Amino acid sequence: MGFDQRFTIGLIGWIAALAVALLTCVAAFATPGLAAARIVAILFAVAVFAGLWRHVTRTNRTVARFLEALKFGDAATLFDTGGGAGFGALGQSLNEAMARLRTEQSRTAGELRYLDALVDDMPVAVLTIDGDGQVALANKAARRLFRNGHGTRPEDFAAYGATFARRLAQEGAGEELLILNIDGRAQRVLVRSATLDRLGQRTRALGLQPIQGTLDAVEMAAQTDLVRVLTHEILNSLTPVTSLAATAADLLTDPALSADPRIADARMAVLTLARRAQGLSNFIEAYRAIAQPPEVKRQNFAAAPWAGELARIFSAEMPAIPLTLEVSPEGLALDADPDLLAQVLINLLRNAAQAMTATEAPRLALRLSADSQATLIEVEDNGPGVPHSLRQDVFLPFFTTRQSGTGVGLNLARQIVVAHGGAIDILDAPGGGALFRIIL
């Protein structure tokens, strides 16, 4: 039997009881000498009327509680399952509805937590701009990217790039490649923008993906391929020249040819050609190291003793150059290939020492530090510095500004750093000179 049928039956019962109570009152008042019966009849009629009123209004109260719970999202509300007349069935049905609502709320909350975690942990930095132009960093990648300071308006991001600040202020969707000044270094960033509707309001979302590391890796691969091809082709052409020059020099030593005074000059020329060809061959063989990408064998090791050993090696090699070593924090640990990274730093220290040959009071510093985002390694000197026009060229293979240089060291250093997933850059030292900064 449904709730409406049992409610109707209960209502008829209460109406019948009220009719009986009223008839009893009438009979008691019509009969003389029944004062006490009259009081009892009146109380009975009032009680029956109260029961009838409670029976009629109970449904309204129950439904009102249910609607109020839905209005405020209170899925914890429970309804009485007793009382008979179908109210037990009504309370049970409402409790089941509330249980389904709690389940749906829990599922929705779990899905929202998953989406929030997905957006927060995704490697692409996400920024949102609401209808009032307020900029918000929507995930961890964005907070890491702009960890050095940011505001809430597009113009507050002008320190990272004027074009980027204008892009934040402009409407529209699209994709473009921008150069942002991040951590004091120009980095290429792929920016994608889209327009969304959120709770009836127009919102723009920007996804920023730094690709400088990828471009550096592609550039290194292209350079190594170019060097490998060049060295292979040059050596193939140079080998027969070297061999023929040596053979010709041997033939010109024949005593039968010594009578002609021109033979000695010819032999000297051929010997010079043979030596230069062999020297060029050895020179090209040395460059083959660039064509072999470094194999990184990462391990976790303490930075302080490792850096101390590098300082001792450098001081023994160049005692005239004072070297200051700073490691912060003291328990700093590095996740890298210690041998390859040591090769990079020794090369940078030697280059800095050679650049300070004309400096009256040379100073050299090696600093290692870290925060929650990256490890920073800096080599700073007070030499003449590196001109801005050459700061990208010095990392190219075969490029050198010294007569005795080979143009291998800095290119190989960059290869090693890029292979670690890091970046190396040249800045102006605060006190003058050059500052080589490695970010891992």
C-alpha positions as CSV (number, residue, x, y, z in Angstrom):
1,M,0.0,0.0,0.0
2,G,1.5,3.4,-1.0
3,F,2.0,6.4,1.2
4,D,-1.0,8.3,-0.2
5,Q,-3.4,5.4,0.5
6,R,-2.1,5.0,4.1
7,F,-2.2,8.7,4.6
8,T,-5.8,8.9,3.4
9,I,-6.8,6.0,5.6
10,G,-5.2,7.7,8.6
11,L,-6.8,11.0,7.7
12,I,-10.3,9.3,7.5
13,G,-9.6,7.7,10.9
14,W,-8.7,11.0,12.5
15,I,-11.7,12.7,11.0
16,A,-14.0,9.9,12.3
17,A,-12.4,10.2,15.7
18,L,-12.9,14.0,15.7
19,A,-16.6,13.4,14.8
20,V,-17.0,11.0,17.7
21,A,-15.3,13.5,20.0
22,L,-17.6,16.3,18.9
23,L,-20.7,14.1,19.3
24,T,-19.5,13.1,22.8
25,C,-19.1,16.8,23.7
26,V,-22.6,17.6,22.4
27,A,-24.0,14.6,24.4
28,A,-22.2,15.7,27.5
29,F,-23.4,19.3,27.3
30,A,-26.9,18.1,26.5
31,T,-27.2,15.9,29.6
32,P,-27.4,17.8,33.0
33,G,-25.1,16.9,35.8
34,L,-22.2,15.6,33.7
35,A,-19.7,18.4,34.4
36,A,-16.7,16.0,34.7
37,A,-17.8,14.2,31.5
38,R,-17.9,17.5,29.7
39,I,-14.3,18.3,30.7
40,V,-13.2,14.9,29.6
41,A,-15.1,15.2,26.3
42,I,-13.5,18.6,25.6
43,L,-10.0,17.3,26.3
44,F,-10.7,14.3,24.1
45,A,-11.9,16.6,21.3
46,V,-8.9,18.8,21.6
47,A,-6.5,15.9,21.6
48,V,-8.2,14.4,18.5
49,F,-8.1,17.7,16.8
50,A,-4.3,18.1,17.6
51,G,-3.7,14.6,16.3
52,L,-5.6,15.4,13.1
53,W,-3.6,18.7,12.7
54,R,-0.3,16.9,13.2
55,H,-1.3,14.2,10.7
56,V,-2.2,16.8,8.1
57,T,0.8,19.1,8.6
58,R,3.4,16.4,9.1
59,T,3.8,15.8,5.4
60,N,4.3,19.5,4.7
61,R,7.0,19.7,7.4
62,T,8.8,16.7,6.1
63,V,8.7,17.9,2.5
64,A,9.8,21.4,3.6
65,R,12.8,19.9,5.5
66,F,13.7,17.9,2.4
67,L,13.5,20.9,0.1
68,E,15.5,23.0,2.6
69,A,18.2,20.3,2.7
70,L,18.4,20.3,-1.1
71,K,18.5,24.1,-1.1
72,F,21.6,24.2,1.1
73,G,23.2,21.0,-0.1
74,D,22.9,19.3,3.3
75,A,22.9,15.7,2.3
76,A,23.4,14.6,5.9
77,T,19.8,15.3,6.9
78,L,17.9,12.2,8.1
79,F,14.1,11.7,8.3
80,D,12.0,9.8,10.8
81,T,11.0,6.4,9.6
82,G,8.5,5.7,12.3
83,G,5.0,7.0,13.1
84,G,2.9,4.7,10.9
85,A,0.3,5.9,8.4
86,G,2.9,5.7,5.6
87,F,5.2,8.3,7.2
88,G,7.8,5.5,7.8
89,A,7.8,4.7,4.0
90,L,8.0,8.4,3.2
91,G,10.9,8.9,5.6
92,Q,12.7,5.8,4.2
93,S,12.2,7.1,0.6
94,L,13.6,10.5,1.5
95,N,16.5,9.0,3.3
96,E,17.3,6.9,0.2
97,A,17.2,10.0,-1.9
98,M,19.5,11.7,0.5
99,A,21.9,8.7,0.4
100,R,22.0,8.9,-3.4
101,L,22.6,12.7,-3.1
102,R,25.5,12.0,-0.8
103,T,26.9,9.4,-3.1
104,E,26.6,11.8,-6.1
105,Q,28.2,14.7,-4.1
106,S,31.1,12.4,-3.1
107,R,31.6,11.3,-6.7
108,T,31.4,14.8,-7.9
109,A,33.8,16.0,-5.2
110,G,36.2,13.2,-6.1
111,E,36.1,14.1,-9.8
112,L,36.7,17.7,-9.0
113,R,39.7,16.8,-6.8
114,Y,41.1,14.6,-9.6
115,L,40.7,17.4,-12.1
116,D,42.2,20.0,-9.7
117,A,45.2,17.6,-9.1
118,L,45.5,17.0,-12.9
119,V,45.6,20.7,-13.7
120,D,47.9,21.5,-10.7
121,D,50.4,18.8,-11.6
122,M,50.5,19.1,-15.3
123,P,53.9,20.2,-16.7
124,V,52.4,23.1,-18.7
125,A,52.0,26.4,-16.8
126,V,48.4,27.6,-16.8
127,L,47.3,31.2,-16.2
128,T,43.7,32.4,-16.1
129,I,42.4,35.9,-16.8
130,D,38.8,36.7,-15.6
131,G,36.4,39.3,-17.0
132,D,37.9,42.0,-14.7
133,G,41.4,41.3,-16.1
134,Q,42.7,39.6,-12.9
135,V,45.5,37.1,-13.6
136,A,45.8,34.0,-11.5
137,L,48.4,31.3,-11.6
138,A,46.4,28.1,-11.9
139,N,48.9,25.3,-11.2
140,K,52.3,24.5,-9.8
141,A,54.1,24.8,-13.1
142,A,52.9,28.4,-13.4
143,R,54.0,29.2,-9.8
144,R,57.4,27.7,-10.5
145,L,57.8,29.6,-13.8
146,F,56.9,33.0,-12.1
147,R,58.4,32.3,-8.7
148,N,60.5,35.4,-8.8
149,G,57.5,37.6,-8.5
150,H,54.2,38.4,-10.1
151,G,51.1,40.5,-9.7
152,T,47.4,40.2,-10.5
153,R,47.2,42.5,-13.6
154,P,48.7,41.9,-17.0
155,E,51.0,44.9,-16.7
156,D,52.6,43.3,-13.6
157,F,54.1,40.7,-15.9
158,A,55.9,43.2,-18.0
159,A,59.2,42.2,-16.2
160,Y,59.0,38.9,-18.0
161,G,58.5,40.5,-21.4
162,A,56.5,43.4,-22.7
163,T,55.0,41.3,-25.5
164,F,53.9,38.7,-23.0
165,A,52.2,41.4,-20.9
166,R,50.3,42.7,-23.9
167,R,49.3,39.1,-24.8
168,L,47.8,38.7,-21.3
169,A,45.7,41.9,-21.8
170,Q,44.5,41.0,-25.3
171,E,41.4,39.0,-26.1
172,G,41.3,36.1,-28.5
173,A,42.7,32.6,-28.9
174,G,45.7,31.4,-30.7
175,E,49.3,30.0,-30.5
176,E,52.6,31.9,-30.7
177,L,56.2,31.6,-29.7
178,L,57.4,34.3,-27.3
179,I,60.7,35.1,-25.6
180,L,60.4,35.5,-21.8
181,N,63.0,36.8,-19.4
182,I,63.0,34.0,-16.8
183,D,65.6,33.8,-14.1
184,G,67.6,36.4,-15.9
185,R,67.8,34.3,-19.0
186,A,65.9,34.7,-22.3
187,Q,63.9,31.6,-22.9
188,R,61.5,30.7,-25.7
189,V,58.1,29.8,-24.5
190,L,55.2,28.4,-26.5
191,V,52.0,30.3,-25.5
192,R,48.5,28.9,-26.3
193,S,45.4,30.8,-25.3
194,A,41.7,29.9,-25.3
195,T,38.4,31.5,-24.2
196,L,36.1,29.7,-21.8
197,D,32.8,30.2,-20.1
198,R,32.9,29.7,-16.3
199,L,29.7,30.1,-14.3
200,G,28.3,32.4,-16.9
201,Q,31.5,34.6,-17.0
202,R,34.0,34.8,-19.8
203,T,37.4,33.6,-18.8
204,R,40.7,33.3,-20.8
205,A,43.2,30.5,-20.1
206,L,46.8,30.6,-21.2
207,G,49.1,27.6,-21.4
208,L,52.8,28.3,-21.3
209,Q,55.3,25.6,-22.2
210,P,59.0,26.5,-22.0
211,I,60.8,24.9,-25.0
212,Q,64.2,26.4,-24.6
213,G,65.6,23.1,-23.3
214,T,64.2,21.2,-26.2
215,L,65.5,23.7,-28.7
216,D,69.0,23.5,-27.0
217,A,68.9,19.8,-27.3
218,V,67.9,19.9,-31.0
219,E,70.6,22.5,-31.6
220,M,73.2,20.3,-29.9
221,A,72.1,17.3,-32.0
222,A,72.3,19.3,-35.2
223,Q,75.8,20.6,-34.3
224,T,77.1,17.1,-33.5
225,D,75.6,15.8,-36.8
226,L,77.3,18.6,-38.7
227,V,80.6,18.1,-37.0
228,R,80.5,14.3,-37.6
229,V,79.8,14.8,-41.3
230,L,82.4,17.5,-41.7
231,T,85.1,15.6,-39.9
232,H,84.3,12.4,-41.8
233,E,84.4,14.1,-45.2
234,I,87.5,16.2,-44.5
235,L,89.4,13.2,-43.1
236,N,88.5,11.1,-46.2
237,S,89.9,13.8,-48.4
238,L,92.9,14.5,-46.3
239,T,94.1,11.0,-45.8
240,P,95.3,10.4,-49.4
241,V,96.9,13.9,-49.4
242,T,98.9,13.0,-46.3
243,S,99.9,9.6,-47.7
244,L,100.9,11.0,-51.1
245,A,102.9,13.8,-49.5
246,A,104.9,11.4,-47.4
247,T,105.5,9.1,-50.4
248,A,106.7,12.0,-52.5
249,A,109.0,13.1,-49.7
250,D,110.5,9.6,-49.6
251,L,111.0,9.5,-53.4
252,L,112.8,12.9,-53.3
253,T,115.4,11.5,-51.0
254,D,116.8,9.4,-53.9
255,P,120.6,10.2,-54.2
256,A,120.3,10.1,-58.0
257,L,118.2,13.2,-57.8
258,S,120.5,15.2,-55.5
259,A,122.4,16.7,-58.4
260,D,119.5,19.0,-59.2
261,P,119.5,21.9,-56.6
262,R,115.7,22.3,-57.0
263,I,115.1,18.8,-55.6
264,A,116.0,19.9,-52.1
265,D,113.5,22.8,-52.3
266,A,110.9,20.4,-53.6
267,R,111.5,17.9,-50.9
268,M,111.3,20.6,-48.2
269,A,108.0,21.8,-49.7
270,V,106.6,18.3,-49.8
271,L,107.7,17.6,-46.2
272,T,106.0,20.8,-45.1
273,L,102.9,19.7,-46.8
274,A,103.0,16.3,-45.2
275,R,103.5,17.8,-41.7
276,R,100.7,20.3,-42.2
277,A,98.4,17.6,-43.5
278,Q,99.2,15.4,-40.6
279,G,98.7,18.2,-38.2
280,L,95.3,19.1,-39.7
281,S,94.4,15.4,-39.5
282,N,95.2,15.3,-35.8
283,F,93.3,18.6,-35.3
284,I,90.2,17.2,-36.9
285,E,90.5,14.0,-34.9
286,A,90.4,16.1,-31.7
287,Y,87.1,17.6,-32.8
288,R,85.5,14.3,-33.1
289,A,84.9,14.5,-29.4
290,I,82.2,17.0,-30.1
291,A,80.4,14.6,-32.4
292,Q,79.9,12.1,-29.6
293,P,77.0,13.1,-27.4
294,P,78.0,12.7,-23.7
295,E,76.6,9.8,-21.9
296,V,75.2,11.0,-18.6
297,K,75.5,8.6,-15.7
298,R,73.5,10.3,-12.9
299,Q,74.0,9.7,-9.3
300,N,73.3,11.5,-6.1
301,F,76.4,12.9,-4.3
302,A,77.3,15.5,-1.7
303,A,78.3,18.8,-3.3
304,A,80.7,20.1,-0.7
305,P,83.4,17.5,-0.9
306,W,83.1,17.2,-4.7
307,A,83.5,20.9,-5.1
308,G,86.3,21.0,-2.6
309,E,88.2,18.5,-4.7
310,L,87.7,20.6,-7.8
311,A,89.0,23.7,-5.9
312,R,92.1,21.8,-4.8
313,I,92.8,20.6,-8.4
314,F,92.5,24.1,-9.7
315,S,94.6,25.6,-7.0
316,A,97.4,23.1,-7.6
317,E,97.3,23.9,-11.4
318,M,97.0,27.7,-11.0
319,P,98.1,28.7,-7.5
320,A,98.4,32.4,-8.5
321,I,94.6,32.7,-8.9
322,P,92.7,32.8,-5.6
323,L,89.5,30.7,-5.7
324,T,86.6,31.2,-3.4
325,L,84.3,28.3,-2.9
326,E,80.7,28.7,-1.6
327,V,78.2,25.8,-1.1
328,S,74.8,26.6,0.3
329,P,73.2,24.8,2.1
330,E,76.0,22.8,3.6
331,G,74.3,19.5,3.0
332,L,73.6,20.3,-0.6
333,A,73.4,17.2,-2.8
334,L,73.6,17.0,-6.6
335,D,71.8,14.7,-8.9
336,A,74.2,14.6,-11.9
337,D,77.2,12.8,-13.5
338,P,80.1,13.9,-11.2
339,D,82.8,13.3,-13.8
340,L,81.1,15.1,-16.7
341,L,80.0,18.0,-14.4
342,A,83.6,18.2,-13.0
343,Q,84.9,18.4,-16.6
344,V,82.5,21.4,-17.3
345,L,83.6,23.3,-14.2
346,I,87.3,22.7,-14.6
347,N,87.0,24.0,-18.2
348,L,85.1,27.1,-17.0
349,L,87.6,27.8,-14.2
350,R,90.6,27.4,-16.6
351,N,88.9,29.8,-19.1
352,A,88.3,32.3,-16.4
353,A,91.9,32.1,-15.2
354,Q,93.2,32.6,-18.7
355,A,90.9,35.6,-19.2
356,M,92.4,37.2,-16.1
357,T,96.0,37.1,-17.2
358,A,96.1,40.9,-17.5
359,T,94.0,41.6,-14.3
360,E,96.1,43.1,-11.5
361,A,94.1,41.5,-8.6
362,P,92.4,38.4,-10.1
363,R,89.4,37.0,-8.2
364,L,87.6,33.8,-9.0
365,A,84.6,32.3,-7.3
366,L,82.8,29.0,-7.6
367,R,79.3,28.9,-6.0
368,L,76.8,26.1,-5.7
369,S,73.3,26.7,-4.3
370,A,69.8,25.2,-4.6
371,D,66.2,25.9,-3.9
372,S,63.1,23.9,-4.2
373,Q,63.1,24.4,-8.0
374,A,66.6,24.0,-9.3
375,T,70.3,23.8,-8.6
376,L,72.5,26.8,-9.4
377,I,76.2,26.6,-10.2
378,E,78.1,29.8,-10.9
379,V,81.7,30.6,-11.9
380,E,82.5,34.3,-11.5
381,D,85.7,36.2,-12.4
382,N,86.7,39.9,-12.5
383,G,88.3,39.7,-15.9
384,P,87.4,41.7,-19.0
385,G,84.1,39.8,-19.4
386,V,82.4,38.5,-22.5
387,P,81.0,41.0,-25.0
388,H,77.2,40.7,-25.5
389,S,77.7,40.2,-29.2
390,L,79.8,37.0,-28.5
391,R,77.8,35.4,-25.8
392,Q,75.9,33.0,-28.0
393,D,78.8,32.5,-30.4
394,V,81.2,31.2,-27.7
395,F,79.2,28.0,-27.3
396,L,79.4,27.2,-31.0
397,P,81.9,24.5,-32.1
398,F,85.2,25.7,-33.5
399,F,84.6,29.3,-32.2
400,T,87.3,30.8,-30.1
401,T,88.7,34.2,-29.3
402,R,92.2,33.0,-28.3
403,Q,95.0,32.2,-30.7
404,S,95.8,29.0,-28.9
405,G,92.1,28.0,-28.4
406,T,90.4,25.1,-30.1
407,G,86.8,26.1,-29.7
408,V,85.9,22.8,-28.2
409,G,85.7,23.4,-24.5
410,L,82.6,25.6,-24.1
411,N,80.7,23.7,-26.8
412,L,81.4,20.5,-25.0
413,A,80.4,22.1,-21.7
414,R,77.1,23.2,-23.1
415,Q,76.5,19.7,-24.5
416,I,77.1,18.2,-21.1
417,V,74.8,20.7,-19.3
418,V,72.0,20.2,-21.9
419,A,72.4,16.4,-21.6
420,H,71.6,16.9,-17.9
421,G,68.4,18.8,-18.8
422,G,69.9,22.1,-17.7
423,A,71.0,25.4,-19.3
424,I,74.2,27.4,-19.3
425,D,74.4,31.2,-19.8
426,I,76.8,34.1,-19.6
427,L,75.9,37.2,-17.5
428,D,77.8,40.3,-16.3
429,A,79.4,39.8,-12.9
430,P,78.2,42.3,-10.3
431,G,81.7,43.6,-9.8
432,G,82.7,43.4,-13.5
433,G,83.9,40.4,-15.4
434,A,82.0,37.3,-16.5
435,L,79.5,35.1,-14.7
436,F,78.8,31.7,-16.1
437,R,75.6,30.3,-14.7
438,I,74.5,26.7,-14.9
439,I,70.9,25.8,-14.0
440,L,70.1,22.2,-13.4
